[in-house]
């Protein structure tokens, strides 16, 4: 066979073999593009585990009409332009292959609009030459990518896809990892028309802990030790579980380098080495850690899917992470045994060629005259440290103590100790989280130890209890304080929907529709629209009248999945029959008429629903209404089983 240039589609499909392993890979690439575009809200819709549909919508900067065709071309990107850019990458994506590769193995539609454009444009690539077709479209500022029928033209790849549940589990994990990396961005994940995950954007540190707990679960949060460790351009922050928690939580290891999620062996080895004498070889540590480093000191262009990095001073990074984790674990142990002098820790010796561990022995205090001199004790390793510890700070929580230093001895005078910002176990922050946090069942229950499984129950007094099973498809059997009760799940869903639709003082935020809905109204409904227009705006429903028709442009998030063609005319008909109606009454009406069709609830759905009800409807815990909860008298049954 003679040497020839591959057709563009075949070249893109070969590239797709590297970056598009499964539907979760597509979600990762597209969500990272949204983050690079400056999005603060990203909505992810999945059908059939991603095999049928993957739709990613964001409110980022968008793509101009002139660049849409180029966006689907191979090796086209706006994130790097020169070798200097490649050596200091700060964006998540940079290869310029994702969209071209995905479009070669699916039916990809790209719709985008910038703030400068009056209208949006839609691009679609097809054919052997991957020609791009452009046409105008309706879309707010931002971008929507729709991936239909993944691997439809590569049957061999499609054959290797797993079940719908397995593929969606991988997508759920990807979204969880990305949500942990960007606390300031709101994420929603929908599967087969049902909202599965919703993470609100947060900014304050206390809110960050609540969102971390919502994603990682209360078992991790109750054992989490916050860490902040810095030296020069290196910074390590996040949370590590104490040894008891790490033994109970076996599947939680999240690490990020400059905001990029990683599976790096060097980082994992440093953390495991810090836990070695506390966990042994039978258990894995649990952690959520963020490493910040000068972009020039790390190479992210070493893996096609960007899962791995290479550090220019790997031994320096390894020792830095090791000593930071060791320090916070030492302080946590010192709190439980305040009268015992901490034993001197064994420090692993570096290879002779690698130099010494700069972070195991604090540098002596230096005068200002010599503080700028190079550190002559740094050895001949891959990198040298040229700053003394006087310019760095170390803070670890739950508490700061003066009796434990970086290597088990006294802390140097030039370290700055700060007050605790978080309390472990069932402490104040943990109780606050349990009463105010986002849904804590963000993860499906995992097989953990009996003690860890009991933590949410023992610490969470404001709860319906533990869901034992679902009976007859609609009733959850729960256990709380040695009492059994039945909860009517459809009624619970109605109360939850009503709470979600309560406008409050600021009103509900309207969510623009991708395609506005045009409705024909009779005279009474048009009059109701004019009479109750301000109330509808408060409810987040945007309607624009045009003669005998009305155009629906936006609805609140809880109504996005409804059949709006029927629901909105019915709502206007209801308003037409009311002379005076309040926002609460409208929320009640919408809650009754917008419930999802649940012929049979399963166990995980019941847990997720009741967790949301506990969070948004706390009044139901104190005084449950009739038809919602019914206690079961087990005393009578127990007495009937007793024998003399």
C-alpha positions as CSV (number, residue, x, y, z in Angstrom):
1,X,0.0,0.0,0.0
2,X,1.5,3.4,-1.0
3,X,2.1,6.2,1.5
4,X,-0.9,8.5,1.5
5,X,-2.5,11.3,3.6
6,X,-5.3,10.1,5.7
7,X,-8.8,11.5,5.0
8,X,-9.7,14.1,7.7
9,X,-12.5,12.0,9.1
10,X,-10.3,9.0,9.6
11,X,-7.6,11.1,11.1
12,X,-10.1,12.6,13.6
13,X,-11.4,9.1,14.4
14,X,-7.9,7.9,15.2
15,X,-7.5,10.9,17.5
16,X,-10.9,10.1,19.1
17,X,-9.4,6.7,20.1
18,X,-7.0,8.6,22.4
19,X,-9.3,11.2,24.0
20,X,-12.9,9.7,23.7
21,X,-12.7,6.5,25.7
22,X,-16.4,6.5,26.8
23,X,-19.2,9.1,27.2
24,X,-17.6,10.4,30.4
25,X,-14.6,11.4,28.3
26,X,-16.8,13.6,26.2
27,X,-18.4,15.2,29.2
28,X,-14.9,16.0,30.6
29,X,-13.6,17.6,27.5
30,X,-16.7,19.7,26.9
31,X,-17.1,20.9,30.5
32,X,-13.5,21.9,30.6
33,X,-14.0,23.9,27.4
34,X,-17.0,25.6,29.2
35,X,-14.8,26.5,32.2
36,X,-12.0,27.9,29.9
37,X,-14.7,30.1,28.3
38,X,-15.4,31.7,31.7
39,X,-18.8,30.0,32.4
40,X,-20.3,30.4,35.9
41,X,-23.1,27.9,35.2
42,X,-23.0,24.6,33.3
43,X,-26.0,22.4,32.7
44,X,-25.3,18.8,31.7
45,X,-28.1,16.6,30.2
46,X,-27.6,12.9,29.6
47,X,-29.8,10.3,28.0
48,X,-29.2,6.6,28.1
49,X,-25.9,6.9,29.9
50,X,-24.6,9.3,27.2
51,X,-25.0,6.8,24.3
52,X,-28.0,8.6,23.1
53,X,-27.5,12.2,24.1
54,X,-24.9,14.5,25.8
55,X,-25.9,18.1,26.0
56,X,-23.6,20.7,27.7
57,X,-24.9,24.2,28.0
58,X,-23.0,27.1,29.5
59,X,-23.2,30.9,29.9
60,X,-19.5,31.5,28.9
61,X,-18.2,34.0,26.4
62,X,-19.4,32.0,23.4
63,X,-17.8,31.6,20.0
64,X,-18.2,34.1,17.2
65,X,-19.8,33.3,13.9
66,X,-16.5,33.6,12.0
67,X,-14.8,31.1,14.3
68,X,-17.5,28.4,14.5
69,X,-16.2,26.5,11.5
70,X,-12.6,26.7,12.7
71,X,-13.7,25.4,16.1
72,X,-14.6,22.0,14.6
73,X,-11.3,21.7,12.7
74,X,-8.5,19.6,14.0
75,X,-5.7,21.3,16.0
76,X,-7.6,24.5,16.2
77,X,-7.6,26.3,19.6
78,X,-7.6,29.8,21.0
79,X,-5.7,28.8,24.2
80,X,-2.1,28.6,22.9
81,X,-0.3,30.3,20.0
82,X,3.4,29.7,20.6
83,X,5.9,27.4,22.4
84,X,6.0,29.9,25.3
85,X,2.3,29.3,25.8
86,X,2.8,25.6,25.7
87,X,5.5,25.8,28.4
88,X,3.2,27.6,30.9
89,X,-0.3,26.3,30.2
90,X,-3.0,27.8,32.5
91,X,-6.1,26.6,30.6
92,X,-7.7,23.1,31.0
93,X,-7.8,22.4,27.3
94,X,-5.1,23.2,24.7
95,X,-4.7,20.4,22.2
96,X,-7.5,21.6,19.8
97,X,-8.6,18.0,19.1
98,X,-11.6,17.5,21.3
99,X,-14.4,18.9,19.1
100,X,-13.0,17.5,15.9
101,X,-12.5,14.1,17.5
102,X,-16.0,14.0,19.1
103,X,-17.7,15.2,15.9
104,X,-16.1,12.4,13.9
105,X,-17.7,9.6,16.0
106,X,-21.1,11.3,16.7
107,X,-23.6,13.7,15.4
108,X,-22.3,16.9,17.0
109,X,-24.1,20.3,16.9
110,X,-22.5,23.4,18.2
111,X,-24.7,26.5,18.9
112,X,-23.1,29.6,20.3
113,X,-23.5,33.4,20.6
114,X,-21.2,36.1,21.9
115,X,-22.3,39.2,23.7
116,X,-21.5,41.3,20.6
117,X,-23.7,39.3,18.2
118,X,-27.4,40.0,17.8
119,X,-28.1,36.3,17.0
120,X,-26.6,32.9,17.6
121,X,-25.2,30.6,15.0
122,X,-25.2,26.8,14.8
123,X,-22.5,24.6,13.3
124,X,-22.7,21.0,12.2
125,X,-19.9,18.8,10.7
126,X,-20.7,15.9,8.4
127,X,-19.3,13.9,5.5
128,X,-15.8,12.4,4.7
129,X,-14.2,15.8,4.5
130,X,-15.9,17.0,7.8
131,X,-17.4,20.0,6.0
132,X,-19.1,22.4,8.4
133,X,-22.6,23.8,7.8
134,X,-23.6,27.1,9.5
135,X,-27.1,28.4,10.1
136,X,-28.7,31.0,12.4
137,X,-30.3,29.8,15.7
138,X,-31.9,31.1,18.9
139,X,-29.6,31.0,21.9
140,X,-28.6,33.3,24.8
141,X,-25.0,34.4,25.3
142,X,-23.0,31.2,25.8
143,X,-22.6,27.8,24.1
144,X,-24.5,24.6,23.8
145,X,-22.9,21.4,22.5
146,X,-25.2,18.5,21.6
147,X,-23.6,15.1,21.0
148,X,-26.1,12.5,19.6
149,X,-25.6,8.8,19.0
150,X,-22.0,8.5,20.2
151,X,-19.9,5.9,18.2
152,X,-22.9,5.4,15.8
153,X,-20.4,5.1,12.9
154,X,-17.8,3.1,14.7
155,X,-19.6,-0.1,15.8
156,X,-16.5,-1.7,17.2
157,X,-16.1,1.2,19.7
158,X,-19.8,1.1,20.6
159,X,-19.6,-2.6,21.4
160,X,-17.2,-1.9,24.2
161,X,-19.5,0.5,26.0
162,X,-20.9,-0.8,29.3
163,X,-24.5,-0.7,30.6
164,X,-26.4,2.6,30.9
165,X,-26.0,2.6,34.7
166,X,-22.2,2.0,34.5
167,X,-21.6,4.7,31.9
168,X,-23.7,7.3,33.9
169,X,-21.8,6.4,37.0
170,X,-18.5,7.4,35.3
171,X,-20.2,10.7,34.1
172,X,-21.4,11.4,37.6
173,X,-17.9,10.9,39.0
174,X,-16.4,13.2,36.4
175,X,-18.9,15.9,37.2
176,X,-18.2,15.4,40.9
177,X,-14.4,15.8,40.4
178,X,-14.8,19.0,38.3
179,X,-17.3,20.5,40.8
180,X,-14.7,20.0,43.5
181,X,-12.1,21.9,41.4
182,X,-14.4,24.9,40.8
183,X,-16.4,25.9,43.8
184,X,-17.4,29.2,42.1
185,X,-19.3,27.5,39.2
186,X,-22.8,26.1,39.5
187,X,-23.3,22.6,38.0
188,X,-26.5,20.6,37.3
189,X,-26.6,17.0,36.0
190,X,-29.7,15.5,34.5
191,X,-30.2,11.9,33.4
192,X,-33.1,10.7,31.4
193,X,-35.0,13.9,32.2
194,X,-34.5,13.7,36.0
195,X,-32.3,16.1,37.9
196,X,-29.7,14.0,39.7
197,X,-27.1,16.5,40.9
198,X,-27.1,20.2,41.6
199,X,-24.2,22.1,43.0
200,X,-24.5,25.8,43.6
201,X,-21.6,28.2,43.1
202,X,-20.1,29.4,46.4
203,X,-17.4,31.8,47.3
204,X,-17.0,32.0,51.1
205,X,-14.8,29.4,52.9
206,X,-17.7,28.1,55.1
207,X,-19.8,27.6,51.9
208,X,-16.9,25.8,50.3
209,X,-16.8,23.3,53.2
210,X,-20.6,22.8,52.8
211,X,-20.3,22.1,49.1
212,X,-17.3,19.8,49.7
213,X,-19.5,17.9,52.2
214,X,-22.4,17.7,49.8
215,X,-20.1,16.2,47.1
216,X,-17.9,13.9,49.3
217,X,-20.4,13.0,52.0
218,X,-20.7,13.5,55.7
219,X,-18.5,10.5,56.5
220,X,-15.5,12.3,55.0
221,X,-16.5,15.7,56.3
222,X,-16.7,14.4,59.9
223,X,-13.1,13.2,59.7
224,X,-11.7,16.0,57.5
225,X,-8.6,18.0,58.6
226,X,-8.1,21.2,56.7
227,X,-4.6,21.9,55.5
228,X,-2.9,25.0,54.2
229,X,0.9,24.6,53.5
230,X,3.0,27.0,51.5
231,X,6.6,27.6,50.6
232,X,7.6,30.0,47.8
233,X,5.7,29.2,44.7
234,X,4.4,25.9,46.1
235,X,1.0,25.9,47.8
236,X,-1.0,22.9,49.2
237,X,-4.5,23.3,50.5
238,X,-7.6,21.2,50.9
239,X,-8.6,18.4,53.3
240,X,-7.2,15.1,54.4
241,X,-9.1,12.5,56.5
242,X,-7.7,11.5,59.9
243,X,-6.5,7.8,60.1
244,X,-9.8,6.6,61.5
245,X,-11.7,8.2,58.6
246,X,-9.3,6.9,56.0
247,X,-9.8,3.4,57.2
248,X,-13.6,3.8,56.8
249,X,-13.6,5.7,53.5
250,X,-11.9,3.6,50.8
251,X,-12.8,5.4,47.6
252,X,-12.2,9.1,47.9
253,X,-8.9,10.4,46.5
254,X,-9.1,13.7,44.6
255,X,-6.0,15.7,43.7
256,X,-5.7,18.8,41.5
257,X,-2.7,20.6,40.1
258,X,-3.3,24.2,39.2
259,X,-7.0,23.4,39.0
260,X,-6.6,20.4,36.8
261,X,-7.7,17.0,38.1
262,X,-4.9,14.5,38.2
263,X,-4.1,10.9,38.8
264,X,-0.4,11.4,39.5
265,X,1.7,8.6,41.1
266,X,4.2,11.0,42.6
267,X,1.6,12.9,44.5
268,X,-0.2,9.7,45.6
269,X,3.1,8.2,46.8
270,X,3.9,11.3,48.9
271,X,0.5,11.2,50.6
272,X,0.7,7.4,51.2
273,X,4.2,7.8,52.7
274,X,2.8,10.4,55.1
275,X,0.2,8.0,56.3
276,X,2.4,4.9,56.3
277,X,2.9,4.5,60.1
278,X,-0.8,5.2,60.7
279,X,-2.6,3.1,58.0
280,X,0.0,0.5,57.0
281,X,-0.4,-1.1,53.6
282,X,-3.9,-2.4,53.9
283,X,-5.7,1.0,53.7
284,X,-5.7,4.0,51.4
285,X,-5.8,7.6,52.6
286,X,-8.8,9.8,51.8
287,X,-8.1,13.3,50.7
288,X,-9.2,16.3,48.6
289,X,-6.0,18.3,47.9
290,X,-5.2,21.3,45.6
291,X,-1.5,21.9,44.6
292,X,-0.6,25.2,43.2
293,X,2.7,25.5,41.4
294,X,4.4,27.9,38.9
295,X,3.1,26.7,35.5
296,X,6.7,26.8,34.2
297,X,7.6,24.1,36.7
298,X,5.1,21.5,35.5
299,X,4.5,19.9,32.1
300,X,0.9,19.0,31.4
301,X,1.6,17.9,27.8
302,X,2.6,14.3,28.7
303,X,-0.8,12.4,28.4
304,X,-3.3,12.4,25.5
305,X,-6.2,12.7,28.0
306,X,-4.3,15.2,30.3
307,X,-4.6,12.8,33.3
308,X,-0.9,13.0,34.2
309,X,1.7,15.7,34.6
310,X,5.5,15.9,35.0
311,X,7.2,18.1,37.5
312,X,10.6,19.7,36.7
313,X,11.6,19.4,40.4
314,X,9.8,16.2,41.3
315,X,11.7,15.5,44.6
316,X,11.0,19.0,45.8
317,X,7.3,18.6,45.1
318,X,7.2,15.1,46.7
319,X,8.9,16.3,49.9
320,X,6.7,19.4,50.1
321,X,3.5,17.4,49.9
322,X,4.8,14.7,52.3
323,X,5.8,17.2,55.0
324,X,2.5,19.2,54.7
325,X,0.4,16.1,55.2
326,X,2.6,14.8,58.0
327,X,2.4,18.1,59.8
328,X,-1.4,18.2,59.9
329,X,-1.6,14.6,61.0
330,X,0.8,15.2,63.8
331,X,-1.2,18.2,65.1
332,X,-4.4,16.1,64.9
333,X,-2.8,13.4,67.0
334,X,-1.4,16.0,69.5
335,X,-4.9,17.2,70.2
336,X,-6.1,13.8,71.4
337,X,-3.0,13.3,73.6
338,X,-2.1,16.8,74.9
339,X,0.1,15.6,77.8
340,X,2.2,13.2,75.8
341,X,5.4,14.5,74.1
342,X,5.2,13.6,70.4
343,X,7.7,11.0,69.5
344,X,10.4,11.8,67.0
345,X,9.2,10.7,63.6
346,X,11.1,8.5,61.2
347,X,12.0,10.5,58.1
348,X,12.6,8.6,54.9
349,X,16.0,9.2,53.5
350,X,16.2,10.6,50.0
351,X,18.5,9.1,47.4
352,X,22.0,10.6,47.7
353,X,21.6,12.1,44.2
354,X,18.3,13.6,45.1
355,X,19.5,15.7,48.0
356,X,17.9,16.2,51.3
357,X,14.3,16.7,52.3
358,X,14.1,20.5,52.7
359,X,10.8,20.3,54.5
360,X,11.7,17.8,57.3
361,X,14.2,20.1,59.1
362,X,13.1,23.8,59.7
363,X,15.7,26.3,58.7
364,X,17.3,28.3,61.5
365,X,16.3,31.9,61.9
366,X,18.4,34.1,59.8
367,X,19.3,37.8,60.0
368,X,18.2,40.2,57.3
369,X,21.8,40.3,56.1
370,X,22.0,36.7,55.2
371,X,18.3,35.9,54.4
372,X,18.9,36.5,50.7
373,X,21.8,34.0,50.5
374,X,21.2,30.7,48.8
375,X,20.5,27.8,51.1
376,X,23.8,25.8,51.1
377,X,22.3,22.8,52.8
378,X,19.8,22.1,50.0
379,X,22.0,19.4,48.4
380,X,22.5,18.5,44.8
381,X,19.0,17.4,43.9
382,X,16.9,18.2,40.9
383,X,16.1,21.6,42.4
384,X,17.3,23.8,45.2
385,X,15.3,25.9,47.6
386,X,16.6,29.5,47.8
387,X,14.1,30.9,50.3
388,X,14.2,30.4,54.1
389,X,11.1,29.3,56.0
390,X,10.8,32.8,57.4
391,X,8.8,33.8,54.3
392,X,6.4,30.8,54.5
393,X,3.4,30.1,56.6
394,X,2.0,26.8,57.7
395,X,-1.5,26.3,59.0
396,X,-3.3,23.1,59.8
397,X,-6.5,22.5,61.5
398,X,-8.6,21.5,63.5
399,X,-6.3,23.3,66.0
400,X,-2.9,24.9,66.2
401,X,-0.5,23.7,68.8
402,X,3.0,24.8,69.7
403,X,4.2,21.4,70.6
404,X,4.4,19.8,67.2
405,X,6.6,21.0,64.4
406,X,7.2,19.8,60.9
407,X,9.3,16.9,62.1
408,X,7.8,16.1,65.4
409,X,9.9,18.7,67.4
410,X,9.2,22.2,68.4
411,X,7.9,24.6,65.7
412,X,10.4,27.3,64.6
413,X,9.7,30.8,65.8
414,X,9.3,32.1,62.3
415,X,6.3,29.9,61.4
416,X,3.0,31.7,61.8
417,X,0.4,29.7,63.6
418,X,-3.2,30.7,63.1
419,X,-6.5,30.0,64.9
420,X,-8.4,26.9,63.9
421,X,-10.9,27.3,61.1
422,X,-12.5,23.9,61.3
423,X,-13.4,21.4,63.9
424,X,-13.3,17.6,63.2
425,X,-15.7,14.8,64.3
426,X,-19.1,16.0,65.2
427,X,-17.9,19.6,65.8
428,X,-19.5,23.0,65.3
429,X,-18.9,23.2,61.5
430,X,-20.1,19.6,61.1
431,X,-23.4,20.4,62.9
432,X,-23.8,23.5,60.9
433,X,-23.3,21.7,57.7
434,X,-25.8,19.0,58.6
435,X,-28.5,21.7,59.3
436,X,-27.8,24.0,56.3
437,X,-25.9,22.2,53.6
438,X,-26.9,21.2,50.1
439,X,-28.2,17.6,49.8
440,X,-25.6,15.3,51.5
441,X,-26.6,12.3,49.4
442,X,-24.7,13.6,46.5
443,X,-23.0,10.3,46.2
444,X,-24.8,7.0,46.1
445,X,-24.3,4.9,49.3
446,X,-21.0,3.1,49.3
447,X,-20.1,0.0,51.3
448,X,-18.2,1.6,54.2
449,X,-17.6,0.4,57.7
450,X,-20.4,0.2,60.3
451,X,-19.0,3.1,62.3
452,X,-18.8,5.4,59.2
453,X,-22.3,4.5,58.2
454,X,-23.7,5.5,61.6
455,X,-22.0,9.0,61.6
456,X,-24.8,10.8,59.6
457,X,-27.4,9.3,61.9
458,X,-25.8,10.1,65.2
459,X,-24.8,13.6,64.2
460,X,-27.9,14.6,62.3
461,X,-30.8,15.0,64.8
462,X,-33.0,16.9,62.3
463,X,-33.7,14.0,60.0
464,X,-36.5,11.7,59.0
465,X,-34.2,8.8,59.8
466,X,-32.6,6.0,57.9
467,X,-34.5,4.7,54.8
468,X,-34.9,0.9,55.2
469,X,-36.8,0.1,52.0
470,X,-39.5,1.3,49.7
471,X,-42.9,-0.4,49.9
472,X,-45.4,-0.7,47.1
473,X,-43.3,1.7,45.0
474,X,-44.6,4.9,46.8
475,X,-43.9,4.5,50.6
476,X,-40.5,4.8,52.3
477,X,-40.1,2.8,55.5
478,X,-37.8,4.9,57.7
479,X,-36.2,4.2,61.1
480,X,-35.4,7.1,63.6
481,X,-34.9,6.9,67.3
482,X,-36.0,3.2,67.4
483,X,-39.3,4.1,65.8
484,X,-40.6,3.1,62.4
485,X,-42.6,5.4,60.1
486,X,-44.0,5.4,56.5
487,X,-43.5,8.4,54.3
488,X,-45.7,9.0,51.3
489,X,-43.0,9.8,48.6
490,X,-45.4,11.5,46.1
491,X,-46.5,13.9,48.8
492,X,-42.9,14.5,49.8
493,X,-42.1,15.3,46.2
494,X,-45.0,17.7,46.1
495,X,-43.8,19.6,49.2
496,X,-40.2,19.7,47.8
497,X,-41.4,21.1,44.5
498,X,-43.4,23.7,46.3
499,X,-40.4,24.7,48.4
500,X,-38.3,24.9,45.2
501,X,-40.9,27.1,43.5
502,X,-41.3,29.5,46.5
503,X,-40.0,32.8,45.1
504,X,-38.9,34.4,48.4
505,X,-38.0,38.1,48.6
506,X,-35.8,38.1,45.5
507,X,-38.0,36.0,43.2
508,X,-37.0,32.9,41.2
509,X,-34.2,33.2,38.7
510,X,-35.5,32.7,35.1
511,X,-33.7,30.2,33.0
512,X,-33.8,31.1,29.2
513,X,-35.2,28.4,27.0
514,X,-33.0,27.1,24.1
515,X,-36.1,27.3,21.8
516,X,-38.8,29.8,22.9
517,X,-42.3,28.3,23.1
518,X,-45.1,30.1,21.1
519,X,-48.6,29.6,22.6
520,X,-52.1,30.7,21.4
521,X,-54.3,32.1,24.2
522,X,-57.9,32.9,24.5
523,X,-59.2,36.3,25.8
524,X,-59.5,35.3,29.4
525,X,-55.9,33.9,29.5
526,X,-54.6,37.1,27.9
527,X,-56.4,39.2,30.5
528,X,-54.9,37.0,33.2
529,X,-51.5,37.6,31.8
530,X,-51.9,41.3,31.9
531,X,-53.4,41.2,35.4
532,X,-50.8,38.9,37.0
533,X,-47.8,39.8,34.9
534,X,-45.7,41.0,37.8
535,X,-46.5,37.8,39.8
536,X,-45.3,35.6,36.9
537,X,-42.1,37.6,36.7
538,X,-41.6,37.0,40.4
539,X,-42.1,33.2,39.7
540,X,-39.3,33.3,37.1
541,X,-41.7,32.9,34.1
542,X,-41.1,35.3,31.2
543,X,-44.0,35.7,28.7
544,X,-44.1,38.2,25.9
545,X,-47.6,38.9,24.4
546,X,-48.1,39.3,20.7
547,X,-51.7,39.8,19.6
548,X,-53.5,36.4,20.2
549,X,-50.2,34.6,20.9
550,X,-47.6,34.7,23.7
551,X,-44.0,33.6,23.6
552,X,-42.5,31.8,26.6
553,X,-38.8,32.7,26.8
554,X,-37.8,31.6,30.3
555,X,-39.0,29.5,33.3
556,X,-37.4,28.7,36.7
557,X,-35.1,25.7,36.9
558,X,-37.7,23.4,38.6
559,X,-39.9,23.7,35.6
560,X,-37.3,23.2,32.9
561,X,-38.2,19.5,32.3
562,X,-42.0,20.1,32.2
563,X,-44.2,19.9,29.2
564,X,-44.5,23.7,29.0
565,X,-46.9,23.6,26.0
566,X,-49.6,22.3,28.3
567,X,-48.4,23.6,31.8
568,X,-48.3,27.3,31.0
569,X,-51.8,27.6,29.3
570,X,-53.2,25.6,32.3
571,X,-51.5,28.0,34.7
572,X,-52.9,31.0,32.9
573,X,-56.3,29.4,32.9
574,X,-56.0,28.9,36.7
575,X,-55.0,32.6,37.1
576,X,-57.9,33.7,35.0
577,X,-60.3,32.1,37.5
578,X,-58.7,33.9,40.4
579,X,-59.3,37.5,41.4
580,X,-56.6,37.6,44.0
581,X,-53.8,35.1,44.1
582,X,-50.5,35.0,46.0
583,X,-47.1,33.6,45.0
584,X,-47.5,30.8,47.6
585,X,-50.8,29.7,46.0
586,X,-49.1,29.7,42.5
587,X,-46.2,27.6,43.9
588,X,-48.7,25.2,45.4
589,X,-50.6,24.9,42.1
590,X,-47.4,24.4,40.1
591,X,-46.2,21.8,42.6
592,X,-49.4,19.7,42.1
593,X,-49.3,20.0,38.3
594,X,-45.6,19.6,37.7
595,X,-44.7,16.3,39.5
596,X,-42.5,13.8,37.7
597,X,-44.1,10.5,36.7
598,X,-42.8,8.0,39.3
599,X,-44.8,4.7,39.0
600,X,-42.2,3.1,41.4
601,X,-39.6,4.8,43.5
602,X,-36.4,2.9,44.2
603,X,-34.3,3.0,47.3
604,X,-31.7,5.6,46.1
605,X,-34.4,7.9,44.7
606,X,-36.1,7.8,48.1
607,X,-32.9,8.7,49.9
608,X,-32.1,11.6,47.6
609,X,-35.7,12.9,47.8
610,X,-35.9,12.9,51.5
611,X,-32.5,14.5,51.8
612,X,-33.8,17.4,49.8
613,X,-37.0,17.6,51.8
614,X,-35.0,17.7,55.0
615,X,-33.0,20.6,53.6
616,X,-35.7,22.7,52.0
617,X,-38.7,21.8,54.2
618,X,-37.5,21.7,57.8
619,X,-41.0,22.4,59.0
620,X,-42.1,18.9,57.9
621,X,-39.6,17.4,60.5
622,X,-41.3,19.2,63.4
623,X,-45.0,18.9,62.4
624,X,-45.6,16.6,59.4
625,X,-49.0,17.2,57.8
626,X,-51.6,14.5,57.4
627,X,-51.1,12.2,54.5
628,X,-47.3,12.7,54.6
629,X,-45.9,10.6,57.5
630,X,-47.5,7.9,59.6
631,X,-45.8,6.3,62.5
632,X,-46.0,2.5,62.9
633,X,-46.9,1.1,66.4
634,X,-44.5,-1.8,66.8
635,X,-45.1,-2.1,70.5
636,X,-48.3,-4.0,69.8
637,X,-46.5,-6.4,67.5
638,X,-43.7,-6.9,70.0
639,X,-46.2,-7.6,72.8
640,X,-48.0,-10.2,70.6
641,X,-44.7,-12.1,70.1
642,X,-43.8,-12.2,73.8
643,X,-44.4,-15.4,75.6
644,X,-44.6,-16.1,79.3
